[in-house]
Amino acid sequence: MFRVLRLTAERLGPTVKSCSLVSSGDQAGQILPSFFNNTAWRNKSTSSEHSGNDGSISNNKKVYVNVIPIWTGQGRQGVRYGPAIMHGIVQEVSQNPDNLVTKHFEDKAVNNVDGRGTEAEYTLHMNNLSRNLSACLEGLKPGDTVLNLGGDHSVSMATVQTMYRLYPDLRVVWIDAHADINSPETSNSGNYHGMPVYYFSKLSDESKNSGQINVKNIKYIGVRDLDAAEVEVLEEHNIKNYTNREVITKGTDSITEELISEMELLKYPIHISFDIDSVDPTQCPSTGTRAPDGLSVSTVVELVKRIKETGNLVSMDIVEFNPLIGSESDVETTVQSIRTVVKEVLR
């Protein structure tokens, strides 16, 4: 299977296409789906319409799958091949394949930016990607779900602001080994995949990203590899991080109950951003920034399940799978872990 995965990556990664980026001259909101400006829809609770009573996706609801092979937010090009493979997993495990609406973004288009270039260039590029994502969601209805397959985690600079324009009260649950809340001034590496939370929150200027999510509406799970500047930001703004040790000690049920209560997840829409490096490297070794003592796959599955049961999960990212990292066994292990999570997402 490993050889098949490598061949799939080599054939599909740079050539798969459907949606391309809008030009840099397009104005924000110019090509948004018409319902994005429907105040009643944007502000309503989705719990009664989104899923079945058990959190499953209703048979008449669509899942919009965006395959986004971006890699320029960090230095390992192999992450561009992960989305195509994960899309294959989605097709394999989906119980309602006719309800999948898939958009493949051109590799050349999404990576047509210098990851070591200026902040203005990169943010403009990601804002354009966000507008293009909006255009690809023109058929989105209340109750549908968006699943974004990255690519590196800088993609969330685009995916989160896209959903924020639809849901101004969006809550973000960030499952990751890293806080990704550095600014260009505080980042040690200069990699934009370590900055998306900074950009889509009120910590950055609105001219850089239209997300502007209040940090009180962001919670972390699994973060364990922090820069000193990030520690200061989390402490200053009282942003909660549930460590793996805390999850084990309190239990997943207790953690999710706290999340639901403190973030009012029974009332407001939810975006999950899942970086596979949040999982322990023994279960997800094929990723670029591994950190020991991570979450178990079963914990992530349970978190997703419980959040889905609120009826308000509207979108999710899965990012940072790099099939060119590790041995055949490593890639197989990572694929199986991702499959387990995706199966719960689509259940």
Legacy VTK file of the C-alpha trace (Angstrom):
# vtk DataFile Version 3.0
C-alpha trace
ASCII
DATASET POLYDATA
POINTS 347 float
0.000 0.000 0.000
2.887 2.361 0.744
4.022 2.287 -2.903
0.461 3.028 -3.986
0.315 6.011 -1.631
3.589 7.382 -2.952
2.426 6.886 -6.561
-0.911 8.543 -5.781
0.880 11.484 -4.233
3.246 11.879 -7.167
0.453 11.680 -9.737
-2.219 13.723 -8.003
-0.400 16.210 -5.832
0.738 18.842 -8.311
-1.923 18.306 -10.990
-5.334 17.875 -9.347
-7.465 20.925 -9.911
-10.948 22.358 -9.935
-10.935 25.695 -8.102
-8.168 28.219 -8.696
-7.369 31.342 -6.720
-9.203 34.555 -7.462
-7.045 37.409 -8.650
-5.487 39.716 -6.099
-7.619 42.554 -7.391
-10.901 41.006 -6.291
-12.555 42.703 -3.349
-13.341 40.869 -0.124
-16.872 39.517 -0.122
-17.336 40.165 -3.838
-17.944 36.511 -4.688
-19.364 35.242 -1.419
-22.346 32.900 -1.599
-25.529 34.939 -1.427
-26.609 33.447 1.897
-23.430 34.757 3.573
-25.179 38.100 3.836
-28.390 36.622 5.227
-28.413 37.930 8.797
-30.997 35.463 10.050
-28.990 32.514 8.748
-25.638 33.837 9.969
-26.834 34.441 13.495
-29.023 31.414 14.069
-28.172 28.361 16.122
-27.705 25.298 13.925
-28.317 22.620 16.533
-31.811 21.712 15.380
-30.925 21.451 11.718
-27.395 20.189 11.373
-27.321 16.560 12.399
-29.222 13.642 13.768
-29.847 13.325 17.488
-26.741 11.167 17.830
-24.529 13.708 16.090
-24.490 11.852 12.785
-24.674 13.820 9.545
-28.202 13.614 8.152
-28.583 11.802 4.836
-29.891 14.917 3.090
-26.971 17.106 4.175
-23.881 17.732 2.085
-20.246 17.556 3.115
-18.145 20.076 1.191
-14.648 18.624 0.911
-11.912 21.082 -0.019
-8.622 19.487 -1.071
-5.968 22.166 -0.544
-2.338 21.064 -1.146
-0.626 24.124 0.318
2.922 23.647 1.621
4.480 27.138 1.607
3.678 27.816 5.272
6.662 25.625 6.168
9.634 24.022 4.452
8.658 20.424 3.665
7.053 20.097 0.242
5.814 16.560 0.904
2.857 17.925 2.892
1.322 18.983 -0.435
0.625 15.297 -1.167
-1.320 14.592 2.013
-4.637 16.126 0.892
-5.014 13.888 -2.170
-4.461 10.782 -0.058
-6.846 11.994 2.637
-9.440 12.659 -0.049
-9.119 8.997 -1.016
-9.773 8.094 2.622
-12.866 10.312 2.647
-14.226 8.562 -0.428
-13.462 5.181 1.055
-15.160 5.636 4.428
-18.106 7.835 3.461
-21.469 6.137 3.965
-23.126 8.705 1.686
-20.690 9.311 -1.202
-23.380 11.064 -3.248
-23.498 13.761 -0.567
-19.827 14.654 -0.954
-19.147 17.877 -2.852
-15.421 17.929 -3.569
-13.283 20.812 -4.775
-9.633 20.265 -5.698
-7.522 23.396 -5.527
-4.667 23.709 -8.000
-1.285 22.964 -6.442
0.366 25.667 -8.506
-2.215 28.266 -7.526
-2.277 27.667 -3.779
1.532 27.583 -3.622
2.117 30.600 -5.861
3.602 32.609 -3.013
6.987 32.774 -1.337
6.673 31.411 2.183
9.752 33.460 3.055
8.404 36.591 1.415
6.801 39.572 3.079
3.918 39.367 5.505
1.809 41.492 3.157
2.355 39.057 0.285
1.469 35.975 2.299
-1.606 37.448 3.961
-2.882 38.758 0.623
-2.413 35.293 -0.847
-4.318 33.622 2.002
-7.100 36.206 1.883
-7.494 35.448 -1.817
-7.647 31.753 -0.988
-10.373 32.495 1.553
-12.440 34.311 -1.055
-11.972 31.428 -3.453
-13.105 28.994 -0.753
-16.220 31.100 -0.338
-16.906 30.899 -4.065
-16.577 27.117 -3.937
-19.220 26.967 -1.182
-21.957 28.647 -3.185
-24.292 25.684 -2.743
-23.766 25.459 1.030
-27.013 25.220 3.019
-27.821 25.323 6.720
-26.905 21.893 8.078
-24.115 21.177 5.608
-20.558 20.590 6.818
-17.246 21.807 5.397
-14.182 19.535 5.581
-10.857 21.121 4.609
-7.953 18.800 3.831
-4.555 20.517 4.052
-1.679 20.950 3.426
0.183 22.759 6.140
-1.641 24.561 8.944
-1.279 28.012 7.386
-4.351 26.975 5.373
-6.412 27.831 8.459
-5.629 31.494 7.845
-8.080 31.061 4.969
-10.492 28.383 6.186
-11.317 30.001 9.525
-11.923 33.483 8.141
-14.156 31.949 5.471
-16.369 30.381 8.130
-16.181 33.468 10.352
-17.752 35.568 7.618
-20.628 33.109 7.640
-20.738 32.709 11.430
-19.637 35.826 13.356
-20.085 33.892 16.625
-17.850 31.035 15.483
-16.080 29.016 18.175
-12.710 27.437 17.334
-11.398 24.249 18.953
-7.713 23.941 18.024
-6.361 20.383 18.412
-2.613 20.595 17.913
0.793 20.034 19.470
1.473 23.742 18.878
-0.415 26.941 19.654
0.274 28.469 16.217
-0.273 31.927 17.696
3.073 33.524 16.870
3.285 36.761 14.915
6.028 37.424 12.348
7.794 39.428 15.053
7.745 36.632 17.657
8.197 33.579 15.425
11.559 31.858 15.730
11.186 29.993 12.438
9.321 32.534 10.307
7.013 29.728 9.140
3.434 30.841 8.599
2.012 27.489 9.645
2.929 28.619 13.162
0.889 31.828 12.905
-2.723 31.150 11.766
-4.358 31.726 15.169
-2.629 35.101 15.411
-3.937 36.085 11.990
-7.580 35.028 12.314
-7.957 36.408 15.847
-8.251 39.949 17.133
-4.534 39.804 17.964
-3.816 40.892 14.397
-5.061 43.856 12.458
-8.242 43.478 10.408
-6.349 44.587 7.315
-4.312 41.384 7.517
-7.198 38.936 7.927
-10.956 39.414 8.162
-11.332 36.633 10.735
-10.949 38.764 13.865
-12.212 36.044 16.220
-12.234 37.000 19.880
-9.579 34.954 21.681
-12.134 34.030 24.347
-13.822 31.925 21.643
-10.700 29.818 21.039
-9.689 26.764 23.076
-6.682 24.473 22.653
-6.425 20.737 23.139
-3.132 18.841 23.152
-0.695 21.765 22.874
2.684 20.870 24.385
5.380 22.553 22.265
5.244 26.303 22.882
7.562 29.203 22.149
8.171 31.618 25.012
6.208 34.366 23.261
3.251 32.019 22.823
3.244 31.156 26.523
3.018 34.875 27.278
0.102 35.350 24.862
-1.865 32.427 26.294
-1.311 33.668 29.838
-2.057 37.312 29.036
-5.329 36.486 27.289
-6.266 33.549 29.507
-6.588 31.162 26.569
-7.210 27.657 27.873
-5.141 24.679 26.749
-6.174 21.177 27.789
-2.942 19.182 27.862
-2.848 15.460 27.224
-2.120 14.880 30.900
-5.227 16.881 31.809
-7.322 14.940 29.293
-6.111 11.654 30.791
-6.626 12.835 34.374
-10.051 14.439 33.930
-11.301 12.199 31.141
-12.560 13.162 27.687
-16.162 13.432 28.878
-15.242 15.987 31.529
-13.123 18.010 29.097
-15.858 18.144 26.467
-18.461 19.097 29.052
-16.245 22.014 30.074
-15.784 23.035 26.460
-19.504 22.847 25.772
-20.324 24.895 28.849
-17.587 27.539 28.690
-17.771 28.071 24.912
-21.578 27.716 24.741
-21.237 25.073 22.056
-24.899 24.114 22.292
-25.720 27.602 21.038
-22.949 28.628 18.677
-21.321 27.134 15.549
-18.015 25.299 15.917
-14.915 24.928 13.774
-12.410 22.203 14.670
-8.865 22.567 13.387
-7.091 19.235 13.733
-3.348 19.054 13.192
-2.321 15.405 13.172
0.809 16.259 15.172
-1.527 16.671 18.170
-1.584 12.873 18.192
1.311 11.001 19.743
4.061 10.251 17.171
3.600 6.529 17.769
0.191 6.854 16.090
0.828 9.712 13.638
4.540 9.630 12.785
4.296 11.013 9.223
4.136 14.696 10.038
6.747 17.431 10.046
6.778 18.779 13.613
6.316 15.815 15.926
6.208 16.240 19.687
6.177 13.396 22.237
3.416 12.673 24.770
0.568 13.476 22.438
-3.117 12.659 22.387
-4.328 9.211 21.439
-6.364 8.728 18.277
-9.224 7.426 20.397
-9.214 10.695 22.372
-9.465 12.759 19.184
-12.286 10.554 17.924
-14.177 10.971 21.193
-13.673 14.750 21.130
-14.987 14.968 17.576
-17.909 12.700 18.445
-18.948 14.753 21.473
-18.614 18.060 19.619
-20.672 16.689 16.730
-23.367 15.690 19.196
-23.970 19.373 19.929
-25.345 19.598 16.388
-23.242 22.703 15.775
-20.061 21.435 14.099
-20.027 23.381 10.842
-16.463 22.892 9.624
-13.195 21.089 10.284
-9.603 21.164 9.056
-7.310 18.128 8.922
-3.733 19.170 8.247
0.007 18.402 8.266
0.000 14.824 6.933
3.250 14.363 5.021
3.410 10.944 3.312
7.063 11.496 2.385
8.139 11.456 6.047
8.990 8.162 7.679
9.095 4.528 6.703
6.424 2.477 4.967
5.183 1.411 8.389
5.073 5.047 9.570
2.926 6.123 6.637
0.608 3.126 7.028
0.190 3.888 10.737
-0.589 7.544 10.024
-3.093 6.679 7.297
-4.916 4.307 9.630
-5.086 6.981 12.332
-6.438 9.576 9.916
-8.964 7.067 8.580
-10.258 6.472 12.105
-10.804 10.203 12.669
-12.333 10.822 9.227
-14.750 7.962 9.750
-16.091 9.691 12.864
-16.271 13.055 11.101
-18.401 11.580 8.325
-20.498 9.263 10.493
LINES 1 348
347 0 1 2 3 4 5 6 7 8 9 10 11 12 13 14 15 16 17 18 19 20 21 22 23 24 25 26 27 28 29 30 31 32 33 34 35 36 37 38 39 40 41 42 43 44 45 46 47 48 49 50 51 52 53 54 55 56 57 58 59 60 61 62 63 64 65 66 67 68 69 70 71 72 73 74 75 76 77 78 79 80 81 82 83 84 85 86 87 88 89 90 91 92 93 94 95 96 97 98 99 100 101 102 103 104 105 106 107 108 109 110 111 112 113 114 115 116 117 118 119 120 121 122 123 124 125 126 127 128 129 130 131 132 133 134 135 136 137 138 139 140 141 142 143 144 145 146 147 148 149 150 151 152 153 154 155 156 157 158 159 160 161 162 163 164 165 166 167 168 169 170 171 172 173 174 175 176 177 178 179 180 181 182 183 184 185 186 187 188 189 190 191 192 193 194 195 196 197 198 199 200 201 202 203 204 205 206 207 208 209 210 211 212 213 214 215 216 217 218 219 220 221 222 223 224 225 226 227 228 229 230 231 232 233 234 235 236 237 238 239 240 241 242 243 244 245 246 247 248 249 250 251 252 253 254 255 256 257 258 259 260 261 262 263 264 265 266 267 268 269 270 271 272 273 274 275 276 277 278 279 280 281 282 283 284 285 286 287 288 289 290 291 292 293 294 295 296 297 298 299 300 301 302 303 304 305 306 307 308 309 310 311 312 313 314 315 316 317 318 319 320 321 322 323 324 325 326 327 328 329 330 331 332 333 334 335 336 337 338 339 340 341 342 343 344 345 346
